[in-house]
Amino acid sequence: METIILCTIFGVFILISFILGLVFGFKLRSNEKITMPNLNPIKTVKNHKKEKEFQKNKELEEEILKINLENIENYNGTEYGQKEFPE
């Protein structure tokens, strides 16, 4: 009975190792960065908040750039036609 359980456990381990090897091999071939999954939920939440804040800042910078380019296009020597920047 023990041998059957051990054979099953090792078989599953071998299949998981093979699948991970394939996944990492394809990532190496396409020059993607290999990252191990983060099993710590606190770090996962912090990373998600950082990514969300980074995305928000990126969108704000893009909006400011868009307004700045529109202001350059609309400039005629006066302040009329100029847009204000979001805060």
Z-matrix of the N, CA and C atoms (Angstrom, degrees):
N
C 1 1.446
C 2 1.529 1 111.15
N 3 1.331 2 116.44 1 -41.10
C 4 1.465 3 120.16 2 179.62
C 5 1.522 4 111.14 3 -64.65
N 6 1.296 5 117.04 4 -37.73
C 7 1.467 6 119.74 5 -178.43
C 8 1.530 7 111.27 6 -66.21
N 9 1.306 8 117.08 7 -35.60
C 10 1.466 9 120.06 8 179.33
C 11 1.526 10 109.79 9 -66.57
N 12 1.332 11 116.18 10 -43.67
C 13 1.460 12 120.16 11 179.26
C 14 1.522 13 110.42 12 -64.43
N 15 1.341 14 117.13 13 -43.94
C 16 1.463 15 120.58 14 179.23
C 17 1.522 16 111.60 15 -63.47
N 18 1.314 17 116.71 16 -41.78
C 19 1.466 18 119.94 17 179.04
C 20 1.531 19 110.60 18 -63.73
N 21 1.321 20 116.64 19 -39.08
C 22 1.466 21 120.26 20 178.48
C 23 1.527 22 110.87 21 -65.98
N 24 1.329 23 116.68 22 -45.30
C 25 1.467 24 120.58 23 -179.75
C 26 1.523 25 110.80 24 -62.37
N 27 1.333 26 117.16 25 -46.27
C 28 1.457 27 119.95 26 179.93
C 29 1.525 28 111.58 27 -67.17
N 30 1.311 29 117.49 28 -34.20
C 31 1.464 30 120.53 29 176.82
C 32 1.518 31 111.57 30 -62.90
N 33 1.316 32 116.05 31 -44.38
C 34 1.458 33 120.75 32 178.12
C 35 1.524 34 109.85 33 -64.32
N 36 1.333 35 117.07 34 -42.46
C 37 1.458 36 120.81 35 178.62
C 38 1.529 37 111.17 36 -60.76
N 39 1.318 38 117.08 37 -41.85
C 40 1.463 39 120.86 38 179.59
C 41 1.526 40 110.64 39 -65.23
N 42 1.340 41 117.99 40 -41.33
C 43 1.466 42 120.65 41 178.26
C 44 1.531 43 111.86 42 -64.47
N 45 1.325 44 116.87 43 -42.25
C 46 1.469 45 120.27 44 178.27
C 47 1.524 46 110.43 45 -63.03
N 48 1.332 47 116.68 46 -42.64
C 49 1.464 48 120.29 47 179.08
C 50 1.530 49 110.86 48 -63.17
N 51 1.318 50 116.95 49 -40.61
C 52 1.458 51 121.16 50 179.80
C 53 1.525 52 110.70 51 -64.30
N 54 1.326 53 117.13 52 -44.35
C 55 1.465 54 120.89 53 -179.17
C 56 1.524 55 110.60 54 -65.79
N 57 1.339 56 117.53 55 -43.35
C 58 1.464 57 119.92 56 176.98
C 59 1.526 58 111.35 57 -62.23
N 60 1.324 59 116.81 58 -38.95
C 61 1.459 60 120.37 59 177.06
C 62 1.517 61 111.93 60 -61.65
N 63 1.330 62 116.76 61 -40.82
C 64 1.466 63 119.96 62 177.53
C 65 1.523 64 111.40 63 -64.42
N 66 1.314 65 116.28 64 -45.80
C 67 1.469 66 120.44 65 -178.39
C 68 1.525 67 110.18 66 -61.96
N 69 1.329 68 117.01 67 -48.82
C 70 1.465 69 120.32 68 -179.40
C 71 1.521 70 111.43 69 -66.65
N 72 1.324 71 117.19 70 -35.06
C 73 1.458 72 120.51 71 177.53
C 74 1.514 73 111.82 72 -63.04
N 75 1.342 74 117.45 73 -43.11
C 76 1.459 75 120.65 74 177.55
C 77 1.522 76 111.36 75 -66.05
N 78 1.343 77 116.84 76 -36.45
C 79 1.468 78 119.01 77 178.15
C 80 1.525 79 110.52 78 -67.11
N 81 1.328 80 117.43 79 -40.27
C 82 1.464 81 119.86 80 177.91
C 83 1.520 82 111.22 81 -64.64
N 84 1.305 83 115.94 82 -38.14
C 85 1.454 84 120.30 83 -178.61
C 86 1.531 85 111.79 84 -65.84
N 87 1.341 86 116.36 85 -35.96
C 88 1.461 87 120.00 86 -179.21
C 89 1.523 88 111.96 87 -95.79
N 90 1.332 89 117.74 88 13.77
C 91 1.466 90 125.14 89 176.73
C 92 1.527 91 113.52 90 58.48
N 93 1.336 92 117.43 91 33.10
C 94 1.458 93 120.89 92 173.98
C 95 1.522 94 109.17 93 -86.29
N 96 1.328 95 115.55 94 155.57
C 97 1.459 96 120.56 95 178.47
C 98 1.528 97 109.44 96 -78.79
N 99 1.312 98 116.21 97 132.74
C 100 1.450 99 121.13 98 179.58
C 101 1.520 100 108.58 99 -93.43
N 102 1.327 101 115.46 100 122.52
C 103 1.460 102 120.19 101 178.06
C 104 1.521 103 108.65 102 -125.70
N 105 1.313 104 115.34 103 139.20
C 106 1.448 105 120.13 104 176.09
C 107 1.523 106 108.04 105 -81.99
N 108 1.330 107 117.57 106 145.87
C 109 1.463 108 118.96 107 -179.43
C 110 1.518 109 111.17 108 -65.14
N 111 1.321 110 115.99 109 142.24
C 112 1.455 111 122.04 110 -179.73
C 113 1.525 112 108.01 111 -91.08
N 114 1.318 113 117.01 112 115.63
C 115 1.455 114 121.19 113 -176.60
C 116 1.524 115 112.34 114 -94.29
N 117 1.320 116 117.62 115 -1.35
C 118 1.449 117 121.31 116 179.49
C 119 1.531 118 108.47 117 -88.70
N 120 1.339 119 119.10 118 113.57
C 121 1.470 120 119.98 119 -175.30
C 122 1.523 121 113.22 120 -66.64
N 123 1.317 122 118.46 121 -29.29
C 124 1.460 123 120.57 122 -179.97
C 125 1.524 124 110.11 123 -66.80
N 126 1.330 125 116.72 124 -45.80
C 127 1.464 126 120.12 125 178.49
C 128 1.523 127 110.95 126 -65.48
N 129 1.329 128 116.87 127 -35.60
C 130 1.457 129 120.45 128 179.06
C 131 1.522 130 110.62 129 -62.91
N 132 1.322 131 117.36 130 -43.80
C 133 1.462 132 121.33 131 179.58
C 134 1.522 133 110.22 132 -66.36
N 135 1.344 134 117.75 133 -42.50
C 136 1.471 135 120.79 134 178.83
C 137 1.522 136 110.51 135 -62.25
N 138 1.337 137 116.71 136 -43.51
C 139 1.468 138 120.13 137 179.48
C 140 1.528 139 110.49 138 -63.58
N 141 1.327 140 116.73 139 -38.96
C 142 1.460 141 120.14 140 179.36
C 143 1.529 142 110.69 141 -64.97
N 144 1.337 143 116.68 142 -40.75
C 145 1.464 144 120.16 143 178.32
C 146 1.526 145 110.80 144 -64.98
N 147 1.344 146 116.97 145 -40.67
C 148 1.463 147 120.29 146 178.47
C 149 1.523 148 110.91 147 -63.50
N 150 1.334 149 116.39 148 -43.32
C 151 1.460 150 120.05 149 179.35
C 152 1.526 151 110.91 150 -64.11
N 153 1.328 152 116.85 151 -39.44
C 154 1.459 153 121.00 152 179.50
C 155 1.529 154 110.70 153 -65.63
N 156 1.334 155 116.54 154 -42.40
C 157 1.464 156 121.05 155 178.28
C 158 1.527 157 110.79 156 -66.05
N 159 1.337 158 116.74 157 -40.60
C 160 1.465 159 121.03 158 177.89
C 161 1.523 160 110.41 159 -61.90
N 162 1.330 161 116.84 160 -42.87
C 163 1.463 162 121.04 161 179.81
C 164 1.527 163 110.51 162 -64.29
N 165 1.337 164 116.40 163 -39.75
C 166 1.472 165 120.84 164 178.83
C 167 1.523 166 110.39 165 -63.35
N 168 1.347 167 116.97 166 -44.79
C 169 1.464 168 120.88 167 178.60
C 170 1.516 169 111.27 168 -64.19
N 171 1.320 170 116.27 169 -38.10
C 172 1.461 171 120.37 170 179.65
C 173 1.526 172 110.91 171 -64.66
N 174 1.340 173 116.50 172 -42.15
C 175 1.463 174 119.85 173 178.24
C 176 1.527 175 110.86 174 -65.03
N 177 1.332 176 117.95 175 -39.12
C 178 1.461 177 121.49 176 177.95
C 179 1.526 178 111.03 177 -63.73
N 180 1.330 179 116.90 178 -42.90
C 181 1.466 180 120.18 179 178.12
C 182 1.525 181 111.39 180 -63.98
N 183 1.338 182 116.94 181 -38.48
C 184 1.462 183 119.80 182 177.77
C 185 1.529 184 110.93 183 -65.40
N 186 1.338 185 116.71 184 -38.91
C 187 1.464 186 120.53 185 178.15
C 188 1.525 187 110.68 186 -64.77
N 189 1.333 188 116.76 187 -42.46
C 190 1.466 189 120.52 188 178.64
C 191 1.523 190 110.65 189 -63.79
N 192 1.317 191 116.98 190 -41.58
C 193 1.468 192 120.65 191 177.94
C 194 1.521 193 110.90 192 -63.02
N 195 1.334 194 116.28 193 -41.48
C 196 1.464 195 120.05 194 179.66
C 197 1.532 196 110.43 195 -63.01
N 198 1.335 197 116.69 196 -45.31
C 199 1.472 198 120.28 197 179.25
C 200 1.524 199 110.43 198 -64.20
N 201 1.329 200 116.45 199 -40.22
C 202 1.460 201 120.81 200 -179.82
C 203 1.531 202 110.73 201 -62.36
N 204 1.315 203 117.08 202 -43.24
C 205 1.468 204 120.57 203 178.85
C 206 1.526 205 110.99 204 -66.44
N 207 1.340 206 117.57 205 -37.94
C 208 1.465 207 120.54 206 176.90
C 209 1.528 208 110.64 207 -65.56
N 210 1.327 209 116.64 208 -38.99
C 211 1.461 210 120.13 209 177.93
C 212 1.522 211 111.05 210 -63.86
N 213 1.319 212 116.95 211 -38.70
C 214 1.469 213 120.35 212 177.86
C 215 1.523 214 110.17 213 -64.44
N 216 1.332 215 116.62 214 -41.90
C 217 1.462 216 120.82 215 179.95
C 218 1.529 217 111.77 216 -66.70
N 219 1.339 218 117.54 217 -35.78
C 220 1.466 219 121.59 218 -175.52
C 221 1.526 220 113.14 219 -89.92
N 222 1.295 221 119.64 220 -0.54
C 223 1.469 222 121.58 221 -175.48
C 224 1.523 223 110.69 222 -70.23
N 225 1.339 224 115.01 223 128.22
C 226 1.461 225 120.24 224 177.77
C 227 1.523 226 111.50 225 -131.42
N 228 1.326 227 116.86 226 19.64
C 229 1.451 228 120.85 227 178.81
C 230 1.516 229 113.04 228 99.61
N 231 1.309 230 116.92 229 -10.70
C 232 1.463 231 120.53 230 178.03
C 233 1.525 232 108.75 231 -122.36
N 234 1.327 233 115.30 232 176.81
C 235 1.468 234 118.60 233 -179.54
C 236 1.519 235 112.11 234 -89.13
N 237 1.322 236 117.38 235 -1.98
C 238 1.465 237 120.24 236 -179.98
C 239 1.520 238 109.79 237 -71.99
N 240 1.311 239 117.61 238 139.41
C 241 1.451 240 122.10 239 179.69
C 242 1.510 241 113.65 240 88.01
N 243 1.348 242 116.30 241 -1.12
C 244 1.457 243 120.29 242 -179.73
C 245 1.536 244 109.13 243 -90.20
N 246 1.318 245 116.04 244 143.05
C 247 1.461 246 121.78 245 179.23
C 248 1.524 247 110.12 246 -101.09
N 249 1.326 248 114.98 247 151.83
C 250 1.463 249 121.22 248 177.02
C 251 1.524 250 109.80 249 -85.73
N 252 1.323 251 115.55 250 152.44
C 253 1.454 252 120.88 251 178.68
C 254 1.521 253 110.28 252 -85.80
N 255 1.344 254 117.44 253 143.66
C 256 1.478 255 119.27 254 176.46
C 257 1.519 256 110.37 255 -71.31
N 258 1.311 257 115.96 256 152.62
C 259 1.462 258 120.19 257 -178.65
C 260 1.499 259 110.83 258 -109.27
